[in-house]
Amino acid sequence: MTLTPYAQNLSPEDAAHFVRRTRFGGTDAEIRALVGKDARAVARAALDFDQTRAARNPFDPATGATPGAMIQLTRAGWLYEMIYGPHPLREKLALTWSNHFVVGTDKVRNESSLRQYLTLLRRHAATRRFEEFTLDVARTPAMLRYLDNDQNRKGKPNENFSRELLELFTTGIGHYTEKDVQEGARALSGWTFTGGRGNKNFLEEARFEYQKNRHDPGEKTYLGQTGKFEPQDIVRLAAQHPQTAVFICRKLHRAFVADMPDEKAVQGSAETFRRTHGDLRAVLEELLSSEAFYSSRQRIIRGPVEYIVGALRTLGCPELAAKRLVNLAQLSGRMGQQILEPDTVKGWDGGREWINDSTLLLRMNLAASLTLSKDAPQVKPPTNLALTGSERDLLRAELGKLNDKQRTYLTMISPEFQLA
């Protein structure tokens, strides 16, 4: 079974839906540019991104005077890239993968480690080989530090990374044994990094290193196979496990289709994943041009980062002052999503977890600051088409009675705008 392609050219509503899901949000002009186009061609063009970054990003984490300041600059710099960068889908995917291959700044407080990690998420955002993506992540100083595999050595195995490789990164719970975790830890011994340890050395370059003398060279049995496995063998065996296709594709459906995805559609994407040997680009191209994608309106609750970035991209907001962007990154944390610091090693649960009385008030305050306040950015208010996922005649009629700022504010705090 494969996903059913979307059989018609994009209507204005389809185009608005695609922009909300793949670019966080967009202006009227960005939506109009997609109207009438073939769904597969639109998905293919969106995925055809390179590694170009925003030209005027004012945040350089290497200028941070303390680890805390460096982390704040890293967060603000990434938020800037999401809002003003040339490839919003790449950044949306990088944000998705940061909630899959989780690392947190509670333990990772080295500038180069965070930089290498984010660069890797962008480079592999729609990779042709998920196996290579997983292998590269496993060898980053950020992941080695966060899950303690840098401490894993012959005779003193540390099982943290071995466990999460299976539970959170590849097969998911229920498809491995405790013995697999133990044997995997033995095989993963020896990978570590040099440089960049401790608060005094937070700007020092961290570099991956394989210390062969710390590796357990003995025979191991892992996921039903036996051999004198090296660390990279364990990562590849986990990434190639048949259940990994389902686990990864469910994550992609949650990011782009629905908080509670249809399992038949997930299985369709998993079939493509297996057939293409983990080609995420192929999976995403099929998914973003499918009937399942275009029929799933308003089924994802926007997380704090997506809400902030979506609001600014929808408004076509001119570049904000650096201090205001730092404040927005902090606001995201108060809303429940501190960039690069998920709640647990399994990441943010998302969905309805994003919404409560406190966080809704913060969203209302943000909307007011962008539309009604004295220092609101000067923007041309978008039409209803760009701002909402609802085509209800009543909502349109009521909004039409208000001035531009009031209409924009009320739309941004509406239930519809909390959804993608």
C-alpha positions as CSV (number, residue, x, y, z in Angstrom):
1,M,0.0,0.0,0.0
2,T,1.2,3.5,-0.9
3,L,-0.3,6.9,-0.2
4,T,-2.9,8.1,-2.7
5,P,-1.6,11.1,-4.6
6,Y,-3.6,14.4,-4.4
7,A,-5.3,14.4,-7.8
8,Q,-6.0,18.1,-8.4
9,N,-4.1,21.3,-8.8
10,L,-3.9,23.4,-5.7
11,S,-6.8,25.6,-4.8
12,P,-6.2,28.8,-2.7
13,E,-7.2,26.8,0.4
14,D,-4.9,23.9,-0.5
15,A,-2.0,26.4,-1.1
16,A,-2.7,28.1,2.3
17,H,-2.7,24.6,3.9
18,F,0.6,23.7,2.3
19,V,2.2,26.9,3.4
20,R,1.1,26.6,7.0
21,R,2.4,23.0,7.3
22,T,5.7,23.4,5.5
23,R,6.7,27.0,6.0
24,F,5.2,27.7,9.5
25,G,3.0,30.2,7.7
26,G,3.3,32.6,4.8
27,T,2.1,35.8,3.2
28,D,-0.8,36.2,0.7
29,A,1.8,36.4,-2.1
30,E,3.5,33.2,-1.1
31,I,0.1,31.4,-1.1
32,R,-1.0,32.9,-4.4
33,A,2.2,31.7,-6.0
34,L,1.2,28.1,-5.4
35,V,-2.4,28.2,-6.6
36,G,-3.1,26.1,-9.6
37,K,0.1,24.1,-9.4
38,D,0.5,20.3,-9.3
39,A,0.8,19.0,-5.8
40,R,3.8,16.7,-6.5
41,A,5.7,19.6,-8.2
42,V,5.0,21.8,-5.2
43,A,6.3,19.2,-2.8
44,R,9.3,18.5,-4.9
45,A,10.2,22.2,-5.2
46,A,9.8,22.8,-1.4
47,L,12.2,19.9,-0.7
48,D,14.8,21.1,-3.1
49,F,16.6,23.2,-0.5
50,D,20.3,23.6,0.0
51,Q,22.3,24.7,3.0
52,T,22.1,28.5,2.4
53,R,21.5,30.4,5.6
54,A,20.0,33.8,6.3
55,A,22.4,36.5,5.3
56,R,22.1,38.9,8.2
57,N,21.6,36.7,11.2
58,P,22.8,39.0,14.1
59,F,23.4,36.2,16.6
60,D,26.9,34.6,16.9
61,P,27.0,32.1,19.7
62,A,30.8,32.2,19.7
63,T,30.6,35.8,21.1
64,G,28.8,34.6,24.3
65,A,30.7,35.5,27.4
66,T,29.3,32.6,29.4
67,P,27.8,29.2,28.6
68,G,24.4,30.6,29.4
69,A,24.8,33.6,27.1
70,M,26.1,31.3,24.3
71,I,23.0,29.1,24.6
72,Q,20.7,32.2,24.5
73,L,22.4,33.3,21.3
74,T,22.1,29.8,19.8
75,R,18.4,29.8,20.5
76,A,17.8,33.3,19.2
77,G,20.0,32.5,16.1
78,W,17.9,29.5,15.3
79,L,14.6,31.4,15.8
80,Y,15.9,34.1,13.4
81,E,16.7,31.4,10.8
82,M,13.2,30.0,11.1
83,I,11.6,33.4,10.6
84,Y,13.8,35.0,8.0
85,G,15.9,32.2,6.5
86,P,15.5,31.1,2.9
87,H,14.4,27.5,3.6
88,P,11.6,27.3,6.1
89,L,10.9,23.6,5.4
90,R,14.5,22.7,6.1
91,E,14.1,24.5,9.5
92,K,10.8,22.9,10.2
93,L,12.4,19.5,9.5
94,A,15.4,20.4,11.7
95,L,13.0,21.3,14.5
96,T,11.2,18.0,14.0
97,W,14.5,16.0,14.1
98,S,15.6,17.9,17.2
99,N,12.5,16.5,18.9
100,H,13.5,13.0,17.7
101,F,17.3,12.9,18.1
102,V,17.0,14.8,21.4
103,V,19.9,16.6,23.0
104,G,19.5,19.3,25.7
105,T,21.4,22.3,26.9
106,D,21.1,21.2,30.5
107,K,24.0,18.9,29.7
108,V,25.4,20.1,26.3
109,R,26.9,23.5,27.0
110,N,29.6,23.7,24.4
111,E,29.3,26.1,21.4
112,S,30.8,23.8,18.8
113,S,28.8,20.8,19.9
114,L,25.5,22.7,19.5
115,R,26.7,24.1,16.2
116,Q,27.7,20.8,14.8
117,Y,24.4,19.2,15.9
118,L,22.3,21.9,14.3
119,T,24.3,21.8,11.1
120,L,23.8,18.1,10.9
121,L,20.1,18.3,11.4
122,R,19.9,20.8,8.5
123,R,22.1,18.7,6.3
124,H,20.1,15.5,6.9
125,A,16.7,17.2,7.1
126,A,15.4,15.3,4.0
127,T,18.3,12.9,3.7
128,R,18.4,10.0,1.2
129,R,19.7,7.7,3.8
130,F,18.2,7.6,7.3
131,E,20.8,5.1,8.3
132,E,23.6,7.6,7.6
133,F,21.7,10.3,9.4
134,T,21.5,8.2,12.6
135,L,25.1,7.3,12.4
136,D,26.2,10.9,12.0
137,V,24.0,11.9,15.0
138,A,25.4,9.1,17.1
139,R,29.0,10.4,16.6
140,T,28.3,14.1,17.4
141,P,29.9,15.4,20.6
142,A,26.4,16.7,21.5
143,M,24.8,13.3,21.5
144,L,27.8,11.5,22.9
145,R,27.7,13.9,25.9
146,Y,23.9,14.0,26.3
147,L,23.5,10.2,26.5
148,D,26.8,9.5,28.1
149,N,28.2,7.3,25.4
150,D,31.5,9.2,25.8
151,Q,31.8,7.4,29.1
152,N,31.1,3.9,27.6
153,R,34.2,1.7,27.7
154,K,35.2,-1.9,27.8
155,G,34.4,-3.5,31.1
156,K,32.3,-0.5,32.2
157,P,29.5,-0.3,29.7
158,N,27.1,2.7,29.8
159,E,23.7,1.7,28.5
160,N,22.1,5.1,28.1
161,F,22.7,5.6,24.4
162,S,22.2,2.0,23.5
163,R,18.8,2.0,25.1
164,E,17.6,5.3,23.5
165,L,19.0,4.3,20.1
166,L,16.3,1.5,20.1
167,E,13.5,3.0,22.2
168,L,13.5,6.6,20.8
169,F,15.6,6.8,17.6
170,T,14.8,3.6,15.6
171,T,12.5,0.7,16.5
172,G,10.5,2.0,19.3
173,I,9.4,0.2,22.5
174,G,8.5,-3.5,22.1
175,H,10.8,-4.5,19.3
176,Y,14.0,-5.3,21.2
177,T,15.1,-7.1,24.4
178,E,17.0,-6.0,27.5
179,K,19.8,-8.2,26.2
180,D,19.9,-6.2,23.0
181,V,20.5,-3.0,25.1
182,Q,23.3,-4.7,27.0
183,E,25.0,-6.1,24.0
184,G,24.6,-2.9,22.1
185,A,26.3,-0.9,24.9
186,R,29.3,-3.3,24.7
187,A,29.6,-2.8,21.0
188,L,29.1,1.0,21.2
189,S,32.1,1.4,23.6
190,G,35.0,3.5,22.5
191,W,33.2,6.4,20.9
192,T,34.0,9.6,22.6
193,F,35.1,13.2,21.9
194,T,37.9,15.5,22.8
195,G,37.8,19.2,23.7
196,G,35.0,21.4,24.8
197,R,34.4,19.9,28.2
198,G,33.5,22.0,31.2
199,N,32.2,25.5,31.6
200,K,35.6,27.1,31.2
201,N,36.1,25.5,27.8
202,F,32.6,26.1,26.4
203,L,34.0,27.8,23.3
204,E,36.7,25.1,22.6
205,E,36.1,23.0,19.5
206,A,34.8,19.5,20.4
207,R,35.9,16.7,18.1
208,F,34.6,13.1,17.7
209,E,37.2,10.4,18.5
210,Y,37.2,6.6,18.4
211,Q,39.5,5.3,21.1
212,K,40.0,1.7,20.0
213,N,41.6,0.7,23.3
214,R,38.3,1.5,25.1
215,H,36.2,-0.7,22.7
216,D,35.0,-4.2,23.7
217,P,36.1,-6.3,20.7
218,G,34.3,-9.5,21.9
219,E,31.4,-11.2,20.1
220,K,27.9,-9.8,20.6
221,T,24.4,-10.9,19.7
222,Y,22.2,-7.9,18.7
223,L,18.7,-7.9,17.2
224,G,19.1,-11.5,16.2
225,Q,22.5,-11.2,14.6
226,T,25.9,-12.3,16.1
227,G,29.4,-10.9,15.4
228,K,32.3,-8.9,16.7
229,F,30.3,-5.7,16.1
230,E,31.8,-2.2,16.0
231,P,29.8,0.8,17.1
232,Q,28.7,1.7,13.6
233,D,27.4,-1.8,13.1
234,I,25.0,-1.4,16.0
235,V,23.7,1.9,14.7
236,R,23.1,0.4,11.2
237,L,21.4,-2.7,12.5
238,A,19.0,-0.6,14.5
239,A,18.3,1.8,11.6
240,Q,17.7,-1.1,9.2
241,H,15.3,-2.9,11.5
242,P,11.9,-3.3,9.7
243,Q,10.0,-1.5,12.6
244,T,12.2,1.6,12.3
245,A,10.3,2.5,9.1
246,V,7.0,2.6,11.0
247,F,8.4,4.5,13.9
248,I,10.1,7.2,11.8
249,C,7.1,7.6,9.5
250,R,4.7,8.0,12.4
251,K,6.9,10.9,13.6
252,L,6.7,12.5,10.1
253,H,3.0,12.1,10.0
254,R,2.7,13.7,13.4
255,A,4.8,16.6,12.2
256,F,3.0,17.2,8.9
257,V,-0.4,15.4,8.9
258,A,-2.0,15.1,12.3
259,D,-1.2,14.9,16.0
260,M,-3.0,11.5,16.0
261,P,-2.2,10.1,12.5
262,D,-4.1,7.5,10.7
263,E,-2.1,4.2,11.0
264,K,-3.0,3.0,7.5
265,A,-1.4,6.1,6.1
266,V,1.6,5.7,8.3
267,Q,2.0,2.1,7.0
268,G,1.9,3.5,3.5
269,S,4.8,5.8,4.2
270,A,6.6,3.0,6.0
271,E,6.4,0.9,2.8
272,T,8.0,3.7,0.8
273,F,10.7,4.0,3.5
274,R,11.6,0.3,3.3
275,R,11.4,0.2,-0.5
276,T,13.8,3.1,-0.8
277,H,16.1,2.0,2.0
278,G,15.3,4.9,4.3
279,D,15.1,7.7,1.7
280,L,13.4,10.5,3.7
281,R,13.3,12.7,0.7
282,A,11.2,10.2,-1.2
283,V,8.9,9.6,1.9
284,L,8.4,13.3,2.3
285,E,7.7,14.1,-1.3
286,E,5.1,11.4,-1.4
287,L,3.6,12.5,1.9
288,L,3.4,16.2,1.1
289,S,1.6,15.5,-2.2
290,S,-0.8,13.0,-0.9
291,E,-4.6,12.9,-0.3
292,A,-3.8,12.2,3.4
293,F,-1.9,15.4,3.7
294,Y,-4.4,17.7,2.0
295,S,-7.4,16.2,3.7
296,S,-6.0,16.7,7.2
297,R,-7.0,20.4,7.9
298,Q,-6.6,21.8,11.4
299,R,-5.4,18.5,12.9
300,I,-2.1,19.7,14.4
301,I,-1.9,22.0,17.4
302,R,0.9,24.5,16.8
303,G,3.7,24.3,19.3
304,P,5.1,27.5,20.8
305,V,7.9,27.8,18.3
306,E,5.6,27.1,15.4
307,Y,3.1,29.6,16.7
308,I,5.7,32.4,17.0
309,V,7.4,31.7,13.7
310,G,4.0,31.2,12.0
311,A,2.7,34.5,13.2
312,L,5.7,36.5,12.0
313,R,6.0,34.7,8.6
314,T,2.2,35.1,8.0
315,L,2.5,38.8,8.8
316,G,5.5,39.2,6.5
317,C,7.1,40.9,9.4
318,P,10.1,43.1,8.8
319,E,13.3,42.1,10.7
320,L,12.8,42.7,14.4
321,A,15.5,44.1,16.7
322,A,17.9,41.5,18.1
323,K,16.7,42.1,21.7
324,R,13.1,41.5,20.7
325,L,14.1,38.2,19.0
326,V,15.9,37.1,22.2
327,N,12.7,37.9,24.1
328,L,10.7,35.8,21.7
329,A,13.0,32.8,22.2
330,Q,12.5,33.2,25.9
331,L,8.8,33.5,25.4
332,S,8.7,30.2,23.6
333,G,10.2,28.7,26.7
334,R,7.5,30.2,28.9
335,M,5.0,28.8,26.6
336,G,6.4,25.3,27.2
337,Q,9.0,24.8,24.4
338,Q,12.5,26.0,25.3
339,I,14.5,25.6,22.2
340,L,17.1,22.8,22.5
341,E,15.9,21.9,26.0
342,P,13.0,19.4,25.7
343,D,11.2,18.2,28.8
344,T,12.7,14.8,28.7
345,V,15.0,12.6,26.6
346,K,12.0,11.6,24.6
347,G,11.3,15.2,23.6
348,W,8.1,17.3,23.8
349,D,4.8,15.4,23.7
350,G,3.1,18.2,21.8
351,G,-0.5,18.2,20.8
352,R,-2.9,19.3,23.6
353,E,0.1,19.5,26.0
354,W,0.8,22.8,24.4
355,I,-2.5,24.4,25.4
356,N,-3.6,25.6,28.8
357,D,-4.8,28.8,30.4
358,S,-1.4,30.2,31.0
359,T,0.1,29.4,27.5
360,L,-3.0,30.7,25.8
361,L,-2.7,34.0,27.6
362,L,0.9,34.3,26.5
363,R,-0.2,33.6,22.9
364,M,-2.8,36.4,23.2
365,N,-0.2,38.8,24.6
366,L,2.2,38.0,21.7
367,A,-0.6,38.6,19.2
368,A,-1.4,41.9,20.8
369,S,2.3,43.0,20.7
370,L,2.4,42.2,17.0
371,T,-0.8,43.9,16.1
372,L,-2.3,46.4,18.6
373,S,0.7,47.7,20.6
374,K,2.4,51.0,20.0
375,D,5.6,49.3,18.8
376,A,3.8,46.7,16.7
377,P,5.8,46.1,13.4
378,Q,4.4,47.9,10.4
379,V,2.9,45.3,8.2
380,K,0.2,45.0,5.6
381,P,-2.4,42.9,7.2
382,P,-2.9,39.6,5.4
383,T,-6.3,38.5,4.2
384,N,-8.4,35.8,6.0
385,L,-7.1,33.2,3.6
386,A,-3.5,33.6,4.9
387,L,-4.4,33.9,8.5
388,T,-6.9,31.1,9.2
389,G,-7.4,27.5,8.4
390,S,-11.2,28.1,8.6
391,E,-13.4,28.9,5.6
392,R,-16.5,29.4,7.7
393,D,-18.7,32.2,6.3
394,L,-19.7,33.4,9.8
395,L,-16.1,34.0,10.9
396,R,-15.3,35.9,7.7
397,A,-18.4,38.0,8.1
398,E,-17.6,39.0,11.6
399,L,-14.0,39.8,10.9
400,G,-15.0,42.0,8.1
401,K,-16.7,44.4,10.5
402,L,-13.4,45.3,12.2
403,N,-10.4,47.4,11.3
404,D,-7.2,45.7,10.0
405,K,-5.4,45.6,13.3
406,Q,-8.4,44.3,15.2
407,R,-9.1,41.7,12.6
408,T,-5.5,40.5,12.5
409,Y,-5.4,40.3,16.3
410,L,-8.6,38.3,16.7
411,T,-7.6,36.0,13.9
412,M,-4.3,35.3,15.6
413,I,-5.9,34.4,18.9
414,S,-8.7,32.3,17.3
415,P,-8.8,28.6,17.8
416,E,-8.1,28.2,14.1
417,F,-4.8,30.0,14.2
418,Q,-3.6,27.6,17.0
419,L,-3.9,24.8,14.5
420,A,-2.1,23.9,11.3
